[in-house]
Structure formats: structure tokens, C-alpha cells
Amino acid sequence: MRSEECSLPFCAQTNDPAPLFVAEAYDNAQKKINIVNLESFRGKWVILFFYSSDFTFV
């Protein structure tokens, strides 16, 4: 069941498509930060992992 009580601009629900975005991503193979966009992965499986405060490289 969908909740209509979300006050954010986008509230993800199960089976919703992800909105298109551009973001920075760390590439461990190249040891650098790259710019990625969701559009470049169209037709492929994608896992979005983010944990804003606890994920660090220290």
C-alpha cells in the first residue's frame, strides 16, 4: 500500500523507477571520484548504495 503522507519532493516506494540524477561516486579501481549519471546505466541492473554519515574511507 502506498503512503500519501510524504512531504518530500520525492518519496521512493517499492517498484518506483529511480529519478534521473548526476552524482559523485568513488571508483576504487581508479582510486578517484568520478561523476556518474543514472541515464548511462539504462537497461542494466543498478544498486544504489548510500549511507550519508557513516560511510567514510578512513
PDB file of N, CA, C, O and CB in Angstrom:
ATOM      1  N   MET A   1       0.843  -1.179   0.000  1.00  0.00           N
ATOM      2  CA  MET A   1       0.000   0.000   0.000  1.00  0.00           C
ATOM      3  C   MET A   1       0.888   1.243   0.000  1.00  0.00           C
ATOM      4  O   MET A   1       1.869   1.297   0.742  1.00  0.00           O
ATOM      5  CB  MET A   1      -0.959  -0.002   1.221  1.00  0.00           C
ATOM      6  N   ARG A   2       0.566   2.218  -0.802  1.00  0.00           N
ATOM      7  CA  ARG A   2       1.335   3.459  -0.900  1.00  0.00           C
ATOM      8  C   ARG A   2       0.895   4.437   0.184  1.00  0.00           C
ATOM      9  O   ARG A   2      -0.289   4.553   0.500  1.00  0.00           O
ATOM     10  CB  ARG A   2       1.169   4.095  -2.299  1.00  0.00           C
ATOM     11  N   SER A   3       1.864   5.126   0.735  1.00  0.00           N
ATOM     12  CA  SER A   3       1.565   6.159   1.715  1.00  0.00           C
ATOM     13  C   SER A   3       1.504   7.508   1.013  1.00  0.00           C
ATOM     14  O   SER A   3       2.414   7.850   0.259  1.00  0.00           O
ATOM     15  CB  SER A   3       2.620   6.174   2.849  1.00  0.00           C
ATOM     16  N   GLU A   4       0.476   8.258   1.241  1.00  0.00           N
ATOM     17  CA  GLU A   4       0.330   9.592   0.644  1.00  0.00           C
ATOM     18  C   GLU A   4       0.749  10.676   1.631  1.00  0.00           C
ATOM     19  O   GLU A   4       0.458  11.850   1.405  1.00  0.00           O
ATOM     20  CB  GLU A   4      -1.125   9.825   0.190  1.00  0.00           C
ATOM     21  N   GLU A   5       1.433  10.308   2.730  1.00  0.00           N
ATOM     22  CA  GLU A   5       1.787  11.255   3.770  1.00  0.00           C
ATOM     23  C   GLU A   5       3.212  11.778   3.653  1.00  0.00           C
ATOM     24  O   GLU A   5       3.735  12.323   4.625  1.00  0.00           O
ATOM     25  CB  GLU A   5       1.599  10.623   5.103  1.00  0.00           C
ATOM     26  N   CYS A   6       3.846  11.636   2.526  1.00  0.00           N
ATOM     27  CA  CYS A   6       5.223  12.084   2.337  1.00  0.00           C
ATOM     28  C   CYS A   6       5.240  13.567   1.979  1.00  0.00           C
ATOM     29  O   CYS A   6       4.525  13.994   1.073  1.00  0.00           O
ATOM     30  CB  CYS A   6       5.928  11.250   1.238  1.00  0.00           C
ATOM     31  N   SER A   7       6.050  14.352   2.685  1.00  0.00           N
ATOM     32  CA  SER A   7       6.127  15.786   2.406  1.00  0.00           C
ATOM     33  C   SER A   7       7.382  16.155   1.610  1.00  0.00           C
ATOM     34  O   SER A   7       7.607  17.334   1.340  1.00  0.00           O
ATOM     35  CB  SER A   7       6.097  16.571   3.710  1.00  0.00           C
ATOM     36  N   LEU A   8       8.196  15.177   1.233  1.00  0.00           N
ATOM     37  CA  LEU A   8       9.411  15.428   0.458  1.00  0.00           C
ATOM     38  C   LEU A   8       9.088  15.513  -1.024  1.00  0.00           C
ATOM     39  O   LEU A   8       8.047  15.015  -1.452  1.00  0.00           O
ATOM     40  CB  LEU A   8      10.454  14.329   0.712  1.00  0.00           C
ATOM     41  N   PRO A   9       9.973  16.145  -1.832  1.00  0.00           N
ATOM     42  CA  PRO A   9       9.726  16.226  -3.279  1.00  0.00           C
ATOM     43  C   PRO A   9       9.647  14.853  -3.942  1.00  0.00           C
ATOM     44  O   PRO A   9       8.905  14.681  -4.909  1.00  0.00           O
ATOM     45  CB  PRO A   9      10.817  17.042  -3.943  1.00  0.00           C
ATOM     46  N   PHE A  10      10.400  13.874  -3.437  1.00  0.00           N
ATOM     47  CA  PHE A  10      10.345  12.520  -3.985  1.00  0.00           C
ATOM     48  C   PHE A  10      10.422  11.530  -2.839  1.00  0.00           C
ATOM     49  O   PHE A  10      11.367  11.570  -2.051  1.00  0.00           O
ATOM     50  CB  PHE A  10      11.492  12.273  -5.009  1.00  0.00           C
ATOM     51  N   CYS A  11       9.465  10.664  -2.737  1.00  0.00           N
ATOM     52  CA  CYS A  11       9.451   9.614  -1.719  1.00  0.00           C
ATOM     53  C   CYS A  11       9.411   8.273  -2.425  1.00  0.00           C
ATOM     54  O   CYS A  11       8.387   7.899  -2.998  1.00  0.00           O
ATOM     55  CB  CYS A  11       8.237   9.773  -0.747  1.00  0.00           C
ATOM     56  N   ALA A  12      10.512   7.552  -2.388  1.00  0.00           N
ATOM     57  CA  ALA A  12      10.597   6.268  -3.087  1.00  0.00           C
ATOM     58  C   ALA A  12       9.691   5.238  -2.439  1.00  0.00           C
ATOM     59  O   ALA A  12       9.614   5.128  -1.216  1.00  0.00           O
ATOM     60  CB  ALA A  12      12.038   5.758  -3.105  1.00  0.00           C
ATOM     61  N   GLN A  13       9.016   4.499  -3.279  1.00  0.00           N
ATOM     62  CA  GLN A  13       8.181   3.384  -2.861  1.00  0.00           C
ATOM     63  C   GLN A  13       8.661   2.143  -3.606  1.00  0.00           C
ATOM     64  O   GLN A  13       9.324   2.263  -4.636  1.00  0.00           O
ATOM     65  CB  GLN A  13       6.660   3.668  -3.138  1.00  0.00           C
ATOM     66  N   THR A  14       8.346   0.984  -3.115  1.00  0.00           N
ATOM     67  CA  THR A  14       8.712  -0.258  -3.783  1.00  0.00           C
ATOM     68  C   THR A  14       8.206  -0.253  -5.214  1.00  0.00           C
ATOM     69  O   THR A  14       7.055   0.101  -5.473  1.00  0.00           O
ATOM     70  CB  THR A  14       8.155  -1.468  -3.023  1.00  0.00           C
ATOM     71  N   ASN A  15       9.072  -0.647  -6.143  1.00  0.00           N
ATOM     72  CA  ASN A  15       8.782  -0.745  -7.581  1.00  0.00           C
ATOM     73  C   ASN A  15       8.688   0.592  -8.304  1.00  0.00           C
ATOM     74  O   ASN A  15       8.355   0.611  -9.489  1.00  0.00           O
ATOM     75  CB  ASN A  15       7.504  -1.481  -7.776  1.00  0.00           C
ATOM     76  N   ASP A  16       8.969   1.709  -7.643  1.00  0.00           N
ATOM     77  CA  ASP A  16       9.028   3.001  -8.332  1.00  0.00           C
ATOM     78  C   ASP A  16      10.337   3.085  -9.116  1.00  0.00           C
ATOM     79  O   ASP A  16      11.368   2.615  -8.634  1.00  0.00           O
ATOM     80  CB  ASP A  16       8.912   4.189  -7.316  1.00  0.00           C
ATOM     81  N   PRO A  17      10.319   3.673 -10.313  1.00  0.00           N
ATOM     82  CA  PRO A  17      11.590   3.902 -11.008  1.00  0.00           C
ATOM     83  C   PRO A  17      12.369   5.008 -10.293  1.00  0.00           C
ATOM     84  O   PRO A  17      11.783   5.933  -9.730  1.00  0.00           O
ATOM     85  CB  PRO A  17      11.347   4.279 -12.504  1.00  0.00           C
ATOM     86  N   ALA A  18      13.680   4.898 -10.325  1.00  0.00           N
ATOM     87  CA  ALA A  18      14.514   5.930  -9.704  1.00  0.00           C
ATOM     88  C   ALA A  18      14.505   7.177 -10.573  1.00  0.00           C
ATOM     89  O   ALA A  18      14.487   7.064 -11.799  1.00  0.00           O
ATOM     90  CB  ALA A  18      15.965   5.424  -9.493  1.00  0.00           C
ATOM     91  N   PRO A  19      14.518   8.361  -9.975  1.00  0.00           N
ATOM     92  CA  PRO A  19      14.596   9.586 -10.775  1.00  0.00           C
ATOM     93  C   PRO A  19      15.993   9.717 -11.386  1.00  0.00           C
ATOM     94  O   PRO A  19      16.972   9.247 -10.806  1.00  0.00           O
ATOM     95  CB  PRO A  19      14.262  10.835  -9.907  1.00  0.00           C
ATOM     96  N   LEU A  20      16.084  10.346 -12.538  1.00  0.00           N
ATOM     97  CA  LEU A  20      17.390  10.567 -13.155  1.00  0.00           C
ATOM     98  C   LEU A  20      18.190  11.539 -12.294  1.00  0.00           C
ATOM     99  O   LEU A  20      17.639  12.502 -11.762  1.00  0.00           O
ATOM    100  CB  LEU A  20      17.238  11.111 -14.609  1.00  0.00           C
ATOM    101  N   PHE A  21      19.486  11.286 -12.159  1.00  0.00           N
ATOM    102  CA  PHE A  21      20.331  12.156 -11.350  1.00  0.00           C
ATOM    103  C   PHE A  21      21.773  12.063 -11.816  1.00  0.00           C
ATOM    104  O   PHE A  21      22.148  11.155 -12.557  1.00  0.00           O
ATOM    105  CB  PHE A  21      20.224  11.790  -9.861  1.00  0.00           C
ATOM    106  N   VAL A  22      22.571  13.019 -11.368  1.00  0.00           N
ATOM    107  CA  VAL A  22      24.018  13.028 -11.568  1.00  0.00           C
ATOM    108  C   VAL A  22      24.630  13.126 -10.174  1.00  0.00           C
ATOM    109  O   VAL A  22      24.166  13.903  -9.339  1.00  0.00           O
ATOM    110  CB  VAL A  22      24.490  14.225 -12.514  1.00  0.00           C
ATOM    111  N   ALA A  23      25.689  12.326  -9.922  1.00  0.00           N
ATOM    112  CA  ALA A  23      26.296  12.327  -8.593  1.00  0.00           C
ATOM    113  C   ALA A  23      27.773  11.960  -8.678  1.00  0.00           C
ATOM    114  O   ALA A  23      28.246  11.443  -9.690  1.00  0.00           O
ATOM    115  CB  ALA A  23      25.558  11.352  -7.661  1.00  0.00           C
ATOM    116  N   GLU A  24      28.485  12.240  -7.595  1.00  0.00           N
ATOM    117  CA  GLU A  24      29.869  11.811  -7.481  1.00  0.00           C
ATOM    118  C   GLU A  24      29.889  10.393  -6.921  1.00  0.00           C
ATOM    119  O   GLU A  24      29.086  10.053  -6.052  1.00  0.00           O
ATOM    120  CB  GLU A  24      30.690  12.783  -6.581  1.00  0.00           C
ATOM    121  N   ALA A  25      30.816   9.561  -7.422  1.00  0.00           N
ATOM    122  CA  ALA A  25      30.960   8.188  -6.942  1.00  0.00           C
ATOM    123  C   ALA A  25      32.438   7.839  -6.867  1.00  0.00           C
ATOM    124  O   ALA A  25      33.204   8.171  -7.772  1.00  0.00           O
ATOM    125  CB  ALA A  25      30.205   7.189  -7.864  1.00  0.00           C
ATOM    126  N   TYR A  26      32.836   7.180  -5.805  1.00  0.00           N
ATOM    127  CA  TYR A  26      34.233   6.772  -5.654  1.00  0.00           C
ATOM    128  C   TYR A  26      34.481   5.497  -6.443  1.00  0.00           C
ATOM    129  O   TYR A  26      33.760   4.512  -6.285  1.00  0.00           O
ATOM    130  CB  TYR A  26      34.593   6.565  -4.163  1.00  0.00           C
ATOM    131  N   ASP A  27      35.496   5.515  -7.288  1.00  0.00           N
ATOM    132  CA  ASP A  27      35.895   4.355  -8.087  1.00  0.00           C
ATOM    133  C   ASP A  27      37.131   3.751  -7.427  1.00  0.00           C
ATOM    134  O   ASP A  27      38.226   4.305  -7.526  1.00  0.00           O
ATOM    135  CB  ASP A  27      36.181   4.751  -9.593  1.00  0.00           C
ATOM    136  N   ASN A  28      36.954   2.625  -6.760  1.00  0.00           N
ATOM    137  CA  ASN A  28      38.053   2.010  -6.021  1.00  0.00           C
ATOM    138  C   ASN A  28      39.162   1.515  -6.947  1.00  0.00           C
ATOM    139  O   ASN A  28      40.330   1.528  -6.558  1.00  0.00           O
ATOM    140  CB  ASN A  28      37.533   0.857  -5.181  1.00  0.00           C
ATOM    141  N   ALA A  29      38.827   1.082  -8.157  1.00  0.00           N
ATOM    142  CA  ALA A  29      39.841   0.602  -9.106  1.00  0.00           C
ATOM    143  C   ALA A  29      40.768   1.736  -9.538  1.00  0.00           C
ATOM    144  O   ALA A  29      41.977   1.541  -9.662  1.00  0.00           O
ATOM    145  CB  ALA A  29      39.169  -0.026 -10.339  1.00  0.00           C
ATOM    146  N   GLN A  30      40.198   2.918  -9.769  1.00  0.00           N
ATOM    147  CA  GLN A  30      40.993   4.066 -10.209  1.00  0.00           C
ATOM    148  C   GLN A  30      41.437   4.951  -9.047  1.00  0.00           C
ATOM    149  O   GLN A  30      42.227   5.877  -9.230  1.00  0.00           O
ATOM    150  CB  GLN A  30      40.200   4.892 -11.199  1.00  0.00           C
ATOM    151  N   LYS A  31      40.926   4.661  -7.859  1.00  0.00           N
ATOM    152  CA  LYS A  31      41.246   5.443  -6.654  1.00  0.00           C
ATOM    153  C   LYS A  31      40.938   6.921  -6.837  1.00  0.00           C
ATOM    154  O   LYS A  31      41.734   7.780  -6.461  1.00  0.00           O
ATOM    155  CB  LYS A  31      42.715   5.271  -6.286  1.00  0.00           C
ATOM    156  N   LYS A  32      39.771   7.213  -7.419  1.00  0.00           N
ATOM    157  CA  LYS A  32      39.376   8.611  -7.591  1.00  0.00           C
ATOM    158  C   LYS A  32      37.853   8.722  -7.613  1.00  0.00           C
ATOM    159  O   LYS A  32      37.143   7.722  -7.719  1.00  0.00           O
ATOM    160  CB  LYS A  32      39.981   9.198  -8.892  1.00  0.00           C
ATOM    161  N   ILE A  33      37.378   9.939  -7.513  1.00  0.00           N
ATOM    162  CA  ILE A  33      35.945  10.219  -7.566  1.00  0.00           C
ATOM    163  C   ILE A  33      35.573  10.557  -9.001  1.00  0.00           C
ATOM    164  O   ILE A  33      36.206  11.409  -9.624  1.00  0.00           O
ATOM    165  CB  ILE A  33      35.557  11.381  -6.600  1.00  0.00           C
ATOM    166  N   ASN A  34      34.555   9.898  -9.525  1.00  0.00           N
ATOM    167  CA  ASN A  34      34.045  10.146 -10.874  1.00  0.00           C
ATOM    168  C   ASN A  34      32.632  10.702 -10.799  1.00  0.00           C
ATOM    169  O   ASN A  34      31.942  10.524  -9.795  1.00  0.00           O
ATOM    170  CB  ASN A  34      34.070   8.853 -11.719  1.00  0.00           C
ATOM    171  N   ILE A  35      32.206  11.364 -11.842  1.00  0.00           N
ATOM    172  CA  ILE A  35      30.824  11.817 -11.970  1.00  0.00           C
ATOM    173  C   ILE A  35      30.053  10.733 -12.720  1.00  0.00           C
ATOM    174  O   ILE A  35      30.460  10.315 -13.804  1.00  0.00           O
ATOM    175  CB  ILE A  35      30.734  13.207 -12.715  1.00  0.00           C
ATOM    176  N   VAL A  36      28.955  10.285 -12.149  1.00  0.00           N
ATOM    177  CA  VAL A  36      28.117   9.265 -12.790  1.00  0.00           C
ATOM    178  C   VAL A  36      26.706   9.806 -12.943  1.00  0.00           C
ATOM    179  O   VAL A  36      26.288  10.696 -12.203  1.00  0.00           O
ATOM    180  CB  VAL A  36      28.110   7.942 -11.969  1.00  0.00           C
ATOM    181  N   ASN A  37      25.976   9.263 -13.911  1.00  0.00           N
ATOM    182  CA  ASN A  37      24.567   9.625 -14.041  1.00  0.00           C
ATOM    183  C   ASN A  37      23.766   8.367 -14.306  1.00  0.00           C
ATOM    184  O   ASN A  37      24.249   7.442 -14.961  1.00  0.00           O
ATOM    185  CB  ASN A  37      24.351  10.669 -15.173  1.00  0.00           C
ATOM    186  N   LEU A  38      22.566   8.331 -13.809  1.00  0.00           N
ATOM    187  CA  LEU A  38      21.734   7.141 -13.909  1.00  0.00           C
ATOM    188  C   LEU A  38      21.411   6.792 -15.354  1.00  0.00           C
ATOM    189  O   LEU A  38      21.282   5.613 -15.685  1.00  0.00           O
ATOM    190  CB  LEU A  38      20.455   7.335 -13.130  1.00  0.00           C
ATOM    191  N   GLU A  39      21.280   7.774 -16.209  1.00  0.00           N
ATOM    192  CA  GLU A  39      20.942   7.542 -17.615  1.00  0.00           C
ATOM    193  C   GLU A  39      21.965   6.628 -18.297  1.00  0.00           C
ATOM    194  O   GLU A  39      21.597   5.848 -19.176  1.00  0.00           O
ATOM    195  CB  GLU A  39      20.854   8.876 -18.364  1.00  0.00           C
ATOM    196  N   SER A  40      23.232   6.712 -17.910  1.00  0.00           N
ATOM    197  CA  SER A  40      24.267   5.897 -18.556  1.00  0.00           C
ATOM    198  C   SER A  40      24.140   4.409 -18.224  1.00  0.00           C
ATOM    199  O   SER A  40      24.799   3.581 -18.853  1.00  0.00           O
ATOM    200  CB  SER A  40      25.641   6.391 -18.144  1.00  0.00           C
ATOM    201  N   PHE A  41      23.312   4.063 -17.256  1.00  0.00           N
ATOM    202  CA  PHE A  41      23.106   2.667 -16.874  1.00  0.00           C
ATOM    203  C   PHE A  41      21.767   2.119 -17.376  1.00  0.00           C
ATOM    204  O   PHE A  41      21.351   1.040 -16.953  1.00  0.00           O
ATOM    205  CB  PHE A  41      23.183   2.529 -15.362  1.00  0.00           C
ATOM    206  N   ARG A  42      21.096   2.832 -18.257  1.00  0.00           N
ATOM    207  CA  ARG A  42      19.786   2.397 -18.749  1.00  0.00           C
ATOM    208  C   ARG A  42      19.882   0.982 -19.319  1.00  0.00           C
ATOM    209  O   ARG A  42      20.782   0.679 -20.103  1.00  0.00           O
ATOM    210  CB  ARG A  42      19.251   3.378 -19.826  1.00  0.00           C
ATOM    211  N   GLY A  43      18.944   0.118 -18.916  1.00  0.00           N
ATOM    212  CA  GLY A  43      18.904  -1.262 -19.385  1.00  0.00           C
ATOM    213  C   GLY A  43      19.789  -2.213 -18.593  1.00  0.00           C
ATOM    214  O   GLY A  43      19.846  -3.404 -18.899  1.00  0.00           O
ATOM    215  N   LYS A  44      20.485  -1.697 -17.571  1.00  0.00           N
ATOM    216  CA  LYS A  44      21.365  -2.530 -16.752  1.00  0.00           C
ATOM    217  C   LYS A  44      20.850  -2.556 -15.319  1.00  0.00           C
ATOM    218  O   LYS A  44      20.119  -1.661 -14.895  1.00  0.00           O
ATOM    219  CB  LYS A  44      22.828  -2.007 -16.799  1.00  0.00           C
ATOM    220  N   TRP A  45      21.234  -3.582 -14.584  1.00  0.00           N
ATOM    221  CA  TRP A  45      20.913  -3.636 -13.166  1.00  0.00           C
ATOM    222  C   TRP A  45      21.803  -2.635 -12.429  1.00  0.00           C
ATOM    223  O   TRP A  45      22.994  -2.527 -12.718  1.00  0.00           O
ATOM    224  CB  TRP A  45      21.101  -5.082 -12.600  1.00  0.00           C
ATOM    225  N   VAL A  46      21.221  -1.904 -11.476  1.00  0.00           N
ATOM    226  CA  VAL A  46      21.962  -0.899 -10.711  1.00  0.00           C
ATOM    227  C   VAL A  46      21.611  -1.047  -9.237  1.00  0.00           C
ATOM    228  O   VAL A  46      20.443  -1.196  -8.878  1.00  0.00           O
ATOM    229  CB  VAL A  46      21.644   0.546 -11.215  1.00  0.00           C
ATOM    230  N   ILE A  47      22.620  -1.005  -8.401  1.00  0.00           N
ATOM    231  CA  ILE A  47      22.405  -0.967  -6.953  1.00  0.00           C
ATOM    232  C   ILE A  47      22.884   0.395  -6.475  1.00  0.00           C
ATOM    233  O   ILE A  47      24.039   0.762  -6.691  1.00  0.00           O
ATOM    234  CB  ILE A  47      23.163  -2.147  -6.208  1.00  0.00           C
ATOM    235  N   LEU A  48      22.007   1.136  -5.833  1.00  0.00           N
ATOM    236  CA  LEU A  48      22.368   2.444  -5.279  1.00  0.00           C
ATOM    237  C   LEU A  48      22.660   2.255  -3.794  1.00  0.00           C
ATOM    238  O   LEU A  48      21.782   1.855  -3.030  1.00  0.00           O
ATOM    239  CB  LEU A  48      21.224   3.507  -5.505  1.00  0.00           C
ATOM    240  N   PHE A  49      23.882   2.542  -3.394  1.00  0.00           N
ATOM    241  CA  PHE A  49      24.291   2.407  -2.003  1.00  0.00           C
ATOM    242  C   PHE A  49      24.695   3.774  -1.483  1.00  0.00           C
ATOM    243  O   PHE A  49      25.588   4.417  -2.032  1.00  0.00           O
ATOM    244  CB  PHE A  49      25.454   1.388  -1.851  1.00  0.00           C
ATOM    245  N   PHE A  50      24.049   4.204  -0.446  1.00  0.00           N
ATOM    246  CA  PHE A  50      24.470   5.445   0.189  1.00  0.00           C
ATOM    247  C   PHE A  50      24.130   5.373   1.663  1.00  0.00           C
ATOM    248  O   PHE A  50      23.093   4.842   2.061  1.00  0.00           O
ATOM    249  CB  PHE A  50      23.800   6.676  -0.476  1.00  0.00           C
ATOM    250  N   TYR A  51      25.020   5.915   2.451  1.00  0.00           N
ATOM    251  CA  TYR A  51      24.830   5.972   3.894  1.00  0.00           C
ATOM    252  C   TYR A  51      25.550   7.228   4.332  1.00  0.00           C
ATOM    253  O   TYR A  51      26.715   7.181   4.726  1.00  0.00           O
ATOM    254  CB  TYR A  51      25.375   4.672   4.639  1.00  0.00           C
ATOM    255  N   SER A  52      24.881   8.310   4.267  1.00  0.00           N
ATOM    256  CA  SER A  52      25.492   9.645   4.306  1.00  0.00           C
ATOM    257  C   SER A  52      26.465   9.921   5.443  1.00  0.00           C
ATOM    258  O   SER A  52      27.506  10.531   5.199  1.00  0.00           O
ATOM    259  CB  SER A  52      24.435  10.636   4.373  1.00  0.00           C
ATOM    260  N   SER A  53      26.184   9.510   6.650  1.00  0.00           N
ATOM    261  CA  SER A  53      27.042   9.902   7.764  1.00  0.00           C
ATOM    262  C   SER A  53      28.088   8.869   8.153  1.00  0.00           C
ATOM    263  O   SER A  53      29.155   9.239   8.642  1.00  0.00           O
ATOM    264  CB  SER A  53      26.204  10.198   8.942  1.00  0.00           C
ATOM    265  N   ASP A  54      27.816   7.595   7.951  1.00  0.00           N
ATOM    266  CA  ASP A  54      28.698   6.565   8.484  1.00  0.00           C
ATOM    267  C   ASP A  54      29.680   5.980   7.486  1.00  0.00           C
ATOM    268  O   ASP A  54      30.608   5.287   7.902  1.00  0.00           O
ATOM    269  CB  ASP A  54      27.889   5.479   9.037  1.00  0.00           C
ATOM    270  N   PHE A  55      29.526   6.221   6.202  1.00  0.00           N
ATOM    271  CA  PHE A  55      30.404   5.615   5.204  1.00  0.00           C
ATOM    272  C   PHE A  55      31.555   6.556   4.900  1.00  0.00           C
ATOM    273  O   PHE A  55      31.375   7.581   4.241  1.00  0.00           O
ATOM    274  CB  PHE A  55      29.626   5.275   3.913  1.00  0.00           C
ATOM    275  N   THR A  56      32.752   6.200   5.388  1.00  0.00           N
ATOM    276  CA  THR A  56      33.934   7.023   5.134  1.00  0.00           C
ATOM    277  C   THR A  56      35.070   6.127   4.656  1.00  0.00           C
ATOM    278  O   THR A  56      34.992   4.905   4.780  1.00  0.00           O
ATOM    279  CB  THR A  56      34.354   7.813   6.411  1.00  0.00           C
ATOM    280  N   PHE A  57      36.115   6.725   4.115  1.00  0.00           N
ATOM    281  CA  PHE A  57      37.249   5.970   3.620  1.00  0.00           C
ATOM    282  C   PHE A  57      38.395   5.944   4.624  1.00  0.00           C
ATOM    283  O   PHE A  57      39.514   5.568   4.273  1.00  0.00           O
ATOM    284  CB  PHE A  57      37.724   6.549   2.309  1.00  0.00           C
ATOM    285  N   VAL A  58      38.134   6.333   5.850  1.00  0.00           N
ATOM    286  CA  VAL A  58      39.179   6.363   6.879  1.00  0.00           C
ATOM    287  C   VAL A  58      39.267   5.015   7.549  1.00  0.00           C
ATOM    288  O   VAL A  58      40.085   4.825   8.449  1.00  0.00           O
ATOM    289  CB  VAL A  58      38.904   7.464   7.924  1.00  0.00           C
TER     290      VAL A  58
END
